[in-house]
Amino acid sequence: QLRLVESGGGSVQPGGALRLSCAASGFALVHYAVGWFRQAPGKEREPVACAVNTGSITHYSDSVKGRFTISKNNARDTVDLQMNDLKSEDTAVYYCAAVSDGLGCVHRLISGDDMDAWGKGTLVTVSS
């Protein structure tokens, strides 16, 4: 059974940083492209970042580019999202997901429509 579990969410002031982590079990993450998504209250889910199976190619949404970094550790079956210079508009539930098309992120940000596994999410609140 494919399983993803996120951790690392919490509350932080604007300008602060958080590191989210996502651990996979039941499958080897090395074969999968991965993505981080978020859903703010009253809004639709949106893609934030993705990485191909090797982690060598990544893409980011314009709203987080230059502030967030996705990193994939295939030896540990984890994928992290380092979030710096957080803003109030970053407040959301953050989800990680994986897709068996390992190159699903090679050209553009993954939309999230065809993912094979999703985590249950972790809440990030940015507020003063």
N, C-alpha and C positions, 0 to 999 in steps of 0.2 A: 504494500500500500504506500503510495506516494504521500509524504507528509512534509510540511514546511512549518516551522515555528519561529515567529519573530520575537525579538526582545530588544530592550534598550530604550523604549519610549519613556516619556516623562514630561515634566514641565520645565521650561527654561525661559529666561528673559530674552527680549530682542537683542540680537547681536551675539547670542550665545551659540553653543555647539552641542550636538548630540551625535552619538554613533549607534545606528541600528544594526542588528545582526539577525541573520536568518539561517537556521540550521535545517538541513535536509536529512530525511531518513527514509529508508525503503527504496532508494534509488541513488545512483551515482551522479552527482551534479556535473561531473566533467562532460557528460554527453548532452547537457541541456543549456540552452540560453536562459538567462534569468532577467527578471525585471522587478523594479520597485514601483509601486503605484500608491496613490493616496486618494482619499475621499474626505473632503471637508463637509461640515454640516450643511445640508441643503443643496449640495452640489453633486455632480456626477463624478464618478471615479476618473482619474486622469493618470496617464503614465508619467513617471518622473525620470527614470533612468533604466538602462538595460545594458547587458553585457553578453557577448557571444560565449560559446561553450568554453573556449580557452581563457576568456576574460581579456583578450588582447584588443578587442574592439568594443567601444562603449558609445552610448548616445545619451543625451540629456534633453529634457524639455528646456525651452528658453527661460522659463521662470526660475530654474535652479542652476543653470549653466554657470560655472565659475564658483559656485558655492558648495555644491554637493559632489561627492565622489563615490562611485560604485566600485567595489573590489570583490573579486571572486577567488576563493581559496578552495581549489578542487581537492587538495589533499585532505582538507578538513570537512569538505561538503558544506561550506558556508559561503554566504554572500553578505557583505556589509554595505552600509550606506553611511558615509561620513557627511554630516550636515553642519556647515559652518555659516556664520553670519545669518542666523535664523531670523525670520521676519514673522509678524503676526499672521500673514497670509499663508504661512507654511503649516499652520495648525490644521491637523487632519488625522485620520486613522491611516497608517501606512501599512501596506501589504506587500509581501514578496510573492513572486510567482515564477514558475518554471515551465518551459515548453520544450518538447522533445526535438524540435527543429533547432539544432545547436547553432545554426547560423541565422536564426530568426532576427537577430539584431544587427546583422552585418551592414545593412544599408540605412536603416532608420530606426527610430524609437518603436518598440513593440507596442501595439495598440492594446493588448490584453484580451482580445476576443477569443483566442484559441489556445489559452494556456492549459497545461495538463495538471497542474497542481497549484493550489493557493494556500497561503497561510491565513490565520484568523485575524491578523492585524495587531498593531500596537499603536497606542494613542500618543501623539506628539502635540503638546500645547505650548504655544509661544505667546507669552503675555507678561506685561510689566505689573 
